[in-house]
Amino acid sequence: MKTIFEKSNGAEGITLCDRTDNINFIDKNFLRRDMPELPEASELEVLRHYKELSDMNFCIEKGFYPLGSCTMKYNPKVNELLANLEGFANLHPETEDADAQGALELMYKLQEALKKITGMSAITLQPAAGAHGELTGMMIIKKYFETKGENRKKVIIPDSAHGTNPASAHLCGFDIIPVASNQKGQVDIEALKSLLDKDVAAIMMTNPNTLGIFEENVLEISKLMHDNGSLLYYDGANFNAIMGYTNPKLMGFDVVHLNLHKTFATPHGGGGPGAGPVGVTEELKEFLPVPVIDFDGKKYFRNYNLKHSIGQVKGFFGNFGVLIKAYAYISMMGKNLKQASENAVLNANYLKEKLKKAYLLPYDEPCMHEFVLSGDWQKSKGVSTLNIAKSLMDENTHPPTVYFPLIVHEALMIEPTESENKERLDDFVRIMLKIAEEVNTNPEKLTSAPHTTPVKRIDETKAARFPDLRFKAAGKEK
Ligand SMILES: *Cc1c(COP(=O)(O)O)cnc(C)c1O
């Protein structure tokens, strides 16, 4: 497909008025000498160009998107409508509290809802993403020990963890101590015990973990950690399995982050805005970033008055637009959040049972909202998980998350979410079984996939090492 620069043909889509008299106040030295080389095309051609570009994208509205750990669920369009209400969208972030009561009320009520959902005592809405929430949470844990005069340096992280966990803890200055998983895909308690000493600040856990398996010994783990004077951090990026059923507080955690742009139906991917609120127990309340949104019985206000606050972690209030969408979703769902979790877990177990004949299921346990297959059987016949992923693209299906978690060879991590109906799940099963069959009958088709996408197989190493992101017009190598 041509770029808009190549399609430019001098047609005038829009005529800008002559602004020369408006820029007289700018020093001549700062004015450009040459006209910018902007593309010119008629309005209709411009519309066609961008429609064609958008059609090249895959999205949840186009087909099944079982990207494990990412919770690509349906994001109700009404959320967008609400986030675009003029009073929200055009509110200046410097507006005085007294003139922004509606926005503050929404944030306060979202905090209250997230308190209920997580069981925590206080929430900050500031962090802009899951990893940012982790960093915020680890900063809180660090400061907590500092104020107690303890210099604990180690953070224990299971070997199945999301890569952001060790990265966030490390960024905070902690040493990362991995703990192995047992053959049930859960934290090995004996291995954990052997790692505990007075230098351990915390454990970062995901539950259900990244294999989609619920950690049965979580209460024993939390007791072990607390007896050791350590804290427990809960990676709640994927809350889809447990909403309304249990929460991190009941499991014994002290700090948790949520990804509103996963569980709480705000669109994500492609680096779009997210929100990673952090919840803490009563004991850690005073360490939250400021301001938190408070209510004195009459007015909502920004509260900067926290004794041990780690400071501010994001400009203004975080990504307010995302907060509106999440609040709309939670308000709309109410008690049905529990039903969403039920359906997400049911859908994942349904797919797992249907697919485990054709693909190796290394941890054959009941799963929660997702499960992890291994492509080892197919790999032994010359078709890797990467090839399976690429082949799915030819079937109007987004590939699952692949090669993660690291403890599963040739991993395929599948998360259907609650949004999909049985027909769609059955169709995915049909496609996966067909691919498994083609491993025997037509492997070349799979190893050379994708065949139908705008961009075919790319050299991923080269793409990462030598990114070429700039368009250069022919003959103009500036
Ligand atoms: C997505 C995810 C994260 C990171 O969230 P971002 O918003 O991408 O920073 C952390 N942990 C788990 C388990 C995740 O799935």
The ligand as a Tripos MOL2 file, in Angstrom:
@<TRIPOS>MOLECULE
LIG
   15    15     1     0     0
SMALL
NO_CHARGES

@<TRIPOS>ATOM
      1 C1         -0.3590   -6.8090   31.3230 C.3       1 LIG1
      2 C2          0.2600   -7.3010   32.5540 C.ar      1 LIG1
      3 C3          1.1380   -6.4900   33.2890 C.ar      1 LIG1
      4 C4          1.6110   -5.1240   32.8130 C.3       1 LIG1
      5 O1          0.6110   -4.2160   32.5300 O.3       1 LIG1
      6 P1          0.9040   -2.9840   31.5550 P.3       1 LIG1
      7 O2         -0.3100   -2.1490   31.6250 O.co2     1 LIG1
      8 O3          1.1460   -3.5660   30.1970 O.co2     1 LIG1
      9 O4          2.1120   -2.2800   32.0630 O.co2     1 LIG1
     10 C5          1.6310   -6.9900   34.4690 C.ar      1 LIG1
     11 N1          1.3270   -8.2330   34.8960 N.ar      1 LIG1
     12 C6          0.5020   -9.0400   34.2020 C.ar      1 LIG1
     13 C7          0.2010  -10.4070   34.7380 C.3       1 LIG1
     14 C8         -0.0460   -8.6120   33.0010 C.ar      1 LIG1
     15 O5         -0.8410   -9.4150   32.3110 O.3       1 LIG1
@<TRIPOS>BOND
     1     1     2 1
     2     2     3 ar
     3     2    14 ar
     4     3     4 1
     5     3    10 ar
     6     4     5 1
     7     5     6 1
     8     6     7 2
     9     6     8 1
    10     6     9 1
    11    10    11 ar
    12    11    12 ar
    13    12    13 1
    14    12    14 ar
    15    14    15 1
@<TRIPOS>SUBSTRUCTURE
     1 LIG1         1 GROUP 0 **** ****
